[in-house]
């Protein structure tokens, strides 16, 4: 029989524990000291989870009071289970043998699965290399050029120091001509303010490189099981992943972030959830390439209930055919062209989510995009306390929670894309092509910090949207900015006279737009009136 070292057997009470120890002692005298019989406390799931945390990958058997409880023990992670009383000594021996054998098979499968997961991760990382190289080369270029600038600006000062040293060594005083020459040379160096700016730019560039390297560390582990659970800010983790995969999206793709406010923290292995999100976003990047459009969208949103945080990724690609949808999570099933996918990514991603106690689901209307929803379970208070000292994913000079979320509404898709490009680094950008789509977004749980809307829109215009806000979302009324043409302000003259919101006249530049957004947010908090119209006389 296999060695029983460190085998753990959980039993429901002390009476059964004594009986089982006696049976094991009589049958396995040589090894009985290496079999740990422990009383299970709490629910079956809690008892097995606690034993796993304490015993690691050791064989784990469960003795139950009935067959239903034995089946539940197998479902939640025991290697083997049996109902008490057993059918004699042979039944106990068989129970112990099966516990050992299944534990051995489980460990082998875990090693095999970790290897496959790591290979899939390396495949995804290989796809990211070109984009990451580009991201690193940009700040490296800044560093090199700025360092050359520093050398050019500091060289005169170094020459002055060298000349002064020669004069001191000779012990002779400097002539007026020499002093004038040294003064002229010194003046060709960098003013203090310019030199300070150069060093600031080098620090910013070096930090950008450090951030990229930090983000890539989530791929450094070869053993997925070795990564401990940490307290994770969902929005920060998504932004971290987007920094890695953002360059995989074609130029016509608008990436929207729609994070629900006040999301609870999660206690999960961050690298494993990152791998799932990278896989889903890479699939979205491939999907939007399949259909020629002037503009595509990939929207990442978060919502929560009393059990899960739902991370939703939707795209405007071709969608998934009904006959394909049933097999999308099957291992080695892929609809990608030969050489562009292994068929393991989604299968592994769903397995990772289920290991965390959640799930990965998909919905799609063929021809109208696909939506993947990762359901991550909320931690209980015990898990939060246990992870309180773990590393928190909350780094970077500007976290997503500090950036305002802004909903832009305009029927012109090019203008929406321009908004996204101009303010995407400063804001979490949401886009809507008309007032109806904006209302649907707000009704679904989106909670932007501000709204920037065109007044003249088909069907539901900016004024009608404003009226809806007054009824349904009054907190956003004072945080609305109107952007429109001068002729439109005349058409909506009576409406604008009755409201106290800023109106920006097209064309509008990014600094003006950003200032107006900051103003309405701060004005809403301080209740200080702000200028209503920018770019046109009030008369």
C-alpha positions in Angstrom: 0.0 0.0 0.0 1.1 3.6 -0.6 2.8 5.5 2.2 0.3 7.3 4.5 2.6 10.0 5.7 0.7 13.2 6.7 -2.6 11.7 5.7 -5.5 13.6 7.3 -8.9 12.0 8.0 -11.7 14.3 9.1 -14.5 12.8 11.3 -17.7 14.3 12.6 -17.3 13.6 16.4 -15.0 12.2 19.1 -16.8 8.8 19.2 -16.1 8.1 15.6 -12.5 9.4 16.0 -11.8 6.9 18.7 -13.3 4.0 16.8 -11.4 5.0 13.6 -8.1 5.4 15.5 -8.6 1.9 17.1 -9.3 0.4 13.7 -6.2 2.0 12.1 -4.0 1.1 15.0 -5.0 -2.5 14.8 -4.6 -2.7 11.0 -1.8 -0.3 10.4 0.4 -0.5 13.6 3.6 0.5 11.8 2.2 3.7 10.3 -0.7 4.7 12.5 1.2 7.6 14.0 1.4 9.2 10.5 -2.4 9.2 10.0 -4.0 12.3 11.6 -7.6 11.8 12.6 -9.2 15.2 13.3 -12.7 16.3 14.3 -14.3 18.5 11.6 -15.7 21.7 12.9 -18.3 24.0 11.2 -19.7 23.2 7.8 -18.2 20.4 5.6 -16.8 23.0 3.2 -15.3 25.0 6.0 -13.7 22.0 7.6 -12.1 20.8 4.3 -10.9 24.3 3.4 -9.3 24.7 6.9 -7.7 21.3 6.6 -6.3 22.1 3.2 -4.9 25.4 4.4 -3.2 23.5 7.3 -2.1 20.3 5.5 -1.4 21.6 2.0 -1.5 18.9 -0.6 -1.5 16.0 1.8 -4.1 13.2 1.2 -7.4 14.3 2.8 -10.3 11.9 3.6 -13.6 12.7 5.1 -15.8 10.4 7.2 -19.4 11.4 7.1 -22.6 10.4 9.0 -24.5 9.6 5.8 -24.0 9.2 2.0 -25.3 12.7 1.2 -22.7 14.3 3.4 -20.0 12.1 1.9 -21.0 13.3 -1.6 -20.9 16.9 -0.4 -17.4 16.4 1.0 -16.2 15.0 -2.4 -17.9 18.0 -4.2 -16.1 20.6 -2.1 -12.6 19.1 -2.3 -12.0 15.9 -0.2 -9.9 13.3 -2.0 -12.2 10.5 -0.7 -15.2 10.2 1.6 -17.2 7.4 3.2 -20.3 7.1 5.4 -19.9 5.7 8.9 -20.1 3.0 10.0 -18.1 1.2 7.3 -18.6 -2.4 6.3 -15.7 -3.7 8.3 -12.0 -3.5 8.2 -11.7 -4.1 4.5 -13.9 -1.0 3.9 -11.6 1.1 6.0 -8.5 -0.2 4.2 -10.2 0.5 0.8 -11.2 4.0 2.0 -7.6 4.8 3.0 -6.1 3.3 -0.2 -8.5 5.4 -2.3 -7.7 8.5 -0.4 -4.0 8.1 -1.0 -4.4 7.1 -4.7 -6.7 10.0 -5.5 -4.5 12.5 -3.7 -1.6 11.3 -5.8 -3.6 11.7 -9.0 -4.8 15.1 -7.8 -1.2 16.3 -7.3 -0.1 15.1 -10.7 -3.1 16.8 -12.3 -2.3 20.0 -10.5 1.3 19.9 -11.8 0.1 19.2 -15.3 -2.5 21.9 -15.2 0.0 24.4 -13.8 2.3 23.6 -16.7 -0.4 24.0 -19.3 -1.6 27.3 -17.7 2.0 28.6 -17.7 2.4 27.7 -21.3 -0.8 29.5 -22.2 0.4 32.5 -20.2 3.7 32.5 -22.1 1.8 32.4 -25.4 -0.2 35.5 -24.2 3.0 37.2 -23.1 4.6 36.5 -26.4 1.7 38.4 -28.1 2.3 41.3 -25.8 6.0 41.6 -26.3 5.8 43.9 -29.3 3.4 46.3 -27.6 5.4 46.3 -24.3 8.7 46.9 -26.3 7.0 50.0 -27.8 5.8 51.2 -24.5 9.3 50.8 -22.9 11.1 52.3 -26.0 9.1 55.6 -25.7 10.2 56.5 -22.2 13.7 55.2 -23.0 13.9 57.6 -25.9 12.8 60.4 -23.6 15.5 59.4 -21.1 18.3 59.3 -23.8 17.3 62.6 -25.4 16.9 64.3 -22.0 20.2 63.0 -20.7 21.9 64.3 -23.8 20.2 67.7 -23.1 21.5 67.6 -19.5 25.0 66.9 -20.7 24.9 69.8 -23.1 23.6 72.1 -20.4 26.0 70.9 -17.7 29.1 70.9 -19.9 29.8 74.6 -19.6 29.6 74.5 -15.8 32.0 71.6 -15.8 34.4 73.5 -18.0 34.2 76.6 -15.7 35.1 74.4 -12.8 38.0 72.9 -14.7 39.4 76.3 -15.7 39.0 77.6 -12.1 40.9 74.6 -10.9 43.8 75.4 -13.2 43.9 79.0 -12.1 44.0 77.9 -8.4 46.7 75.3 -9.2 48.9 78.0 -10.8 48.4 80.3 -7.8 47.9 83.2 -10.0 44.9 85.6 -10.1 42.6 85.7 -13.0 42.8 88.5 -15.5 39.6 90.5 -16.4 39.6 88.8 -19.8 39.7 85.3 -18.2 36.9 86.2 -15.8 34.8 87.5 -18.6 35.4 84.4 -20.6 34.5 82.1 -17.7 31.3 84.2 -17.1 30.3 83.9 -20.7 30.9 80.1 -20.6 28.9 79.7 -17.4 25.9 81.6 -18.9 25.7 79.1 -21.7 24.7 76.5 -19.1 21.2 75.6 -17.9 19.0 78.0 -15.9 17.9 76.4 -12.7 14.3 76.1 -13.8 15.2 74.4 -17.1 17.6 71.9 -15.4 15.0 71.1 -12.8 12.4 70.4 -15.6 14.9 68.0 -17.4 15.4 66.0 -14.3 11.7 65.9 -13.7 11.1 64.5 -17.2 13.8 61.8 -16.6 12.1 60.8 -13.4 8.7 60.5 -15.1 10.2 58.4 -17.9 12.0 56.1 -15.6 8.8 55.6 -13.5 6.9 54.7 -16.7 9.4 51.9 -17.3 9.2 50.8 -13.7 5.4 50.6 -13.9 5.6 48.4 -17.1 8.0 46.1 -15.4 5.8 45.9 -12.3 2.8 45.1 -14.4 4.7 42.3 -16.1 5.6 40.6 -12.8 2.2 39.0 -12.7 3.5 36.7 -15.4 6.7 35.8 -13.6 5.3 32.9 -11.5 5.5 29.4 -13.1 3.4 27.8 -10.4 -0.1 29.3 -10.3 -0.9 27.7 -6.9 2.1 29.4 -5.3 0.5 32.9 -5.6 -1.1 33.9 -2.4 -4.4 35.7 -2.0 -4.2 39.5 -1.7 -6.6 42.3 -1.1 -7.3 43.7 -4.6 -8.9 46.9 -5.8 -10.8 45.7 -8.9 -10.6 49.0 -10.9 -6.8 49.2 -10.3 -6.3 45.6 -11.5 -8.3 46.2 -14.6 -6.3 49.4 -15.4 -3.1 47.4 -14.8 -4.2 44.8 -17.4 -5.3 47.5 -19.9 -1.8 49.0 -19.8 -0.5 45.6 -20.9 -2.9 44.8 -23.7 -4.0 48.3 -24.8 -1.7 48.4 -27.8 -3.2 45.2 -29.1 -6.4 47.1 -30.0 -6.6 48.6 -33.5 -6.5 52.4 -33.8 -10.3 52.6 -34.5 -11.2 50.9 -31.2 -12.5 53.0 -28.3 -11.9 51.4 -24.9 -14.5 52.4 -22.4 -14.2 52.0 -18.6 -17.4 51.9 -16.7 -16.6 51.2 -13.0 -19.4 51.2 -10.5 -18.5 53.4 -7.5 -17.8 51.9 -4.1 -16.8 48.4 -5.3 -15.9 46.1 -2.4 -12.3 44.8 -2.2 -11.6 41.3 -3.3 -9.4 38.7 -1.7 -7.9 36.7 -4.6 -4.6 35.8 -6.3 -4.3 38.9 -8.5 -2.1 37.3 -11.1 -4.7 34.6 -11.9 -7.6 37.1 -12.4 -5.2 39.2 -14.5 -4.6 36.2 -16.7 -8.3 35.7 -17.2 -8.8 39.4 -18.1 -5.9 39.5 -20.5 -7.3 36.4 -22.3 -10.7 38.0 -22.6 -9.4 41.3 -23.8 -7.0 39.7 -26.3 -10.0 37.8 -27.7 -11.9 41.1 -28.0 -8.9 42.6 -29.8 -9.0 39.7 -32.3 -12.8 39.9 -32.6 -13.0 43.6 -33.6 -10.5 43.0 -36.4 -12.9 40.6 -38.1 -15.4 43.4 -39.1 -14.5 46.6 -41.0 -15.9 49.6 -39.2 -14.9 53.2 -38.8 -15.1 52.7 -35.0 -15.3 49.8 -32.7 -15.9 49.7 -28.9 -14.6 47.5 -26.2 -16.4 48.3 -22.9 -15.1 47.1 -19.5 -17.7 47.5 -16.7 -18.0 46.4 -13.1 -21.1 45.8 -11.0 -21.7 44.1 -7.7 -24.4 42.4 -5.7 -24.3 40.6 -2.3 -22.4 37.7 -3.6 -20.1 38.7 -6.5 -18.3 41.4 -8.3 -19.1 41.1 -12.0 -16.4 42.2 -14.5 -18.0 42.5 -18.0 -16.0 42.8 -21.2 -18.1 43.5 -24.3 -17.0 44.1 -27.9 -18.5 45.1 -31.2 -17.0 42.2 -33.2 -18.8 39.6 -35.2 -20.2 37.7 -32.1 -20.4 34.0 -31.6 -22.5 31.6 -33.7 -25.1 29.7 -31.6 -23.6 26.3 -32.5 -20.2 27.6 -31.4 -21.4 29.2 -28.1 -22.0 25.8 -26.5 -18.4 24.8 -27.0 -16.6 28.1 -26.4 -15.1 26.8 -23.1 -14.2 23.3 -24.4 -10.4 22.6 -24.3 -8.7 23.1 -27.6 -11.8 24.5 -29.2 -11.0 27.7 -31.2 -12.6 29.7 -34.0 -9.4 31.7 -34.6 -7.3 31.2 -37.7 -4.6 28.5 -37.6 -1.6 29.8 -35.7 -3.4 32.5 -33.8 -4.8 30.5 -30.9 -4.3 27.3 -28.9 -7.9 26.8 -28.0 -7.0 26.6 -24.3 -7.3 30.2 -23.2 -11.0 30.3 -22.4 -11.1 26.8 -21.0 -8.2 27.7 -18.6 -9.8 31.1 -17.8 -13.1 29.5 -16.7 -11.2 26.9 -14.7 -9.3 29.7 -12.9 -12.5 31.5 -12.1 -14.2 28.4 -10.8 -11.2 27.6 -8.6 -11.7 31.0 -7.1 -15.3 30.1 -6.4 -16.7 32.2 -9.2 -17.4 31.6 -12.9 -16.9 32.9 -16.4 -20.0 33.1 -18.6 -20.6 34.4 -22.2 -23.5 35.9 -24.0 -23.6 36.8 -27.7 -25.9 37.8 -30.5 -24.3 36.5 -33.7 -23.2 39.5 -35.8 -23.5 41.9 -32.9 -20.6 41.3 -30.6 -19.9 39.2 -27.6 -20.0 39.8 -23.8 -17.9 37.9 -21.3 -18.7 38.2 -17.6 -16.2 37.1 -14.9 -18.0 36.6 -11.6 -15.6 37.0 -8.6 -16.9 36.0 -5.2 -17.0 38.5 -2.4 -14.8 37.7 0.6 -16.2 37.2 4.1 -14.8 39.2 7.0 -12.5 36.3 8.0 -10.8 36.3 4.6 -10.5 40.1 4.6 -8.8 40.0 8.1 -6.5 37.2 7.0 -5.4 39.2 4.0 -5.2 42.6 5.7 -1.4 42.5 5.8 -1.0 41.3 2.2 0.1 43.5 -0.7 -2.7 45.8 -1.9 -2.9 46.5 -5.6 -3.1 50.3 -5.2 0.0 51.7 -6.8 0.7 54.4 -9.4 0.7 58.2 -9.3 -3.0 58.3 -10.2 -5.4 55.4 -9.4 -8.6 54.8 -11.3 -10.6 55.8 -8.2 -9.0 59.2 -8.2 -9.7 59.8 -11.9 -13.2 61.1 -12.7 -15.5 59.0 -14.8 -17.0 61.1 -17.6 -19.9 60.2 -19.9 -19.6 61.9 -23.4 -22.7 62.1 -25.6 -22.5 63.0 -29.2 -24.0 61.6 -32.4 -20.7 62.1 -34.3 -18.5 59.0 -33.7 -15.4 60.9 -34.7 -16.0 63.5 -32.0 -16.5 60.6 -29.5 -13.2 59.1 -30.6 -11.5 62.5 -30.2 -12.9 62.9 -26.7 -11.5 59.5 -25.8 -8.1 60.2 -27.2 -7.9 63.7 -25.6 -9.1 62.8 -22.1 -8.6 59.0 -21.9 -5.5 59.4 -19.8 -7.1 61.8 -17.3 -10.6 60.3 -17.1 -12.5 57.0 -17.2 -14.3 57.6 -20.5 -17.8 56.4 -21.3 -19.4 57.1 -24.7 -23.0 57.3 -26.0 -24.1 58.2 -29.5 -27.4 59.7 -28.4 -29.5 60.6 -25.4 -31.3 57.2 -25.4 -28.0 55.3 -25.2 -26.9 57.6 -22.4 -30.1 56.9 -20.4 -29.7 53.2 -20.9 -26.1 53.4 -19.6 -27.1 55.4 -16.6 -30.1 53.1 -15.9 -27.9 50.0 -16.0 -25.8 51.3 -13.1 -23.2 53.5 -14.6 -22.3 56.3 -12.2 -20.1 58.9 -14.0 -18.8 61.9 -12.1 -19.7 64.2 -14.9 -21.6 64.3 -18.2 -20.5 66.2 -21.4 -23.3 66.2 -24.0 -24.1 67.8 -27.3 -27.3 69.8 -27.1 -28.5 68.9 -30.6 -29.0 65.2 -30.8 -31.5 63.0 -32.7 -34.6 61.8 -30.8 -33.6 62.5 -27.2 -31.5 65.7 -27.3 -29.3 67.3 -24.6 -32.3 69.2 -23.1 -34.4 66.1 -22.9 -31.5 64.2 -21.3 -31.1 67.0 -18.8 -34.8 66.7 -17.9 -34.4 63.0 -17.4 -31.5 63.6 -15.1 -33.5 66.0 -13.0 -36.1 63.3 -12.5 -34.0 60.2 -12.2 -30.4 61.2 -11.4 -30.5 64.7 -9.8 -27.0 64.4 -8.5 -25.7 64.6 -12.0 -27.7 67.7 -13.0 -25.1 70.2 -11.8 -22.3 68.0 -13.2 -23.5 68.3 -16.8 -21.5 70.3 -19.4 -23.0 71.2 -22.8 -20.8 71.3 -25.9 -22.4 72.6 -29.1 -22.2 75.1 -32.0 -23.0 78.8 -31.7 -26.1 78.4 -33.8 -27.4 75.7 -31.4 -27.1 78.1 -28.4 -29.6 80.4 -30.2 -32.0 77.5 -30.9 -31.8 76.5 -27.2 -31.7 80.1 -25.9 -34.6 79.7 -23.5 -33.4 76.4 -22.2 -29.9 77.7 -21.5 -31.4 80.8 -19.8 -33.1 78.5 -17.2 -30.1 76.3 -16.4 -26.8 77.1 -14.7 -24.6 74.6 -16.5 -21.5 75.6 -18.5 -21.8 75.6 -22.3 -18.6 75.1 -24.4 -18.7 76.2 -28.0 -17.2 74.0 -30.7 -14.4 73.8 -31.6 -13.2 73.1 -28.1 -9.7 72.1 -27.0 -8.7 69.5 -24.4 -7.6 71.9 -21.6 -10.8 73.9 -21.8 -12.9 70.7 -21.7 -10.9 69.2 -18.8 -11.2 72.5 -16.9 -15.0 72.5 -17.4 -15.2 68.9 -16.1 -13.1 69.7 -13.1 -15.2 72.8 -12.4 -18.6 71.1 -12.4 -17.3 68.3 -10.2 -15.7 70.8 -7.7 -18.7 73.2 -8.0 -21.1 70.4 -7.2 -19.0 69.7 -4.0 -18.6 73.3 -3.0 -21.8 74.7 -4.4 -19.9 77.7 -5.8 -21.4 79.1 -9.1 -19.3 78.9 -12.2 -19.2 80.7 -15.5 -22.0 79.4 -17.8 -20.8 80.0 -21.3 -17.2 79.6 -22.5 -16.2 81.2 -25.8 -19.1 83.6 -26.4 -20.3 86.8 -24.9 -23.3 86.6 -22.4 -24.9 89.4 -24.3 
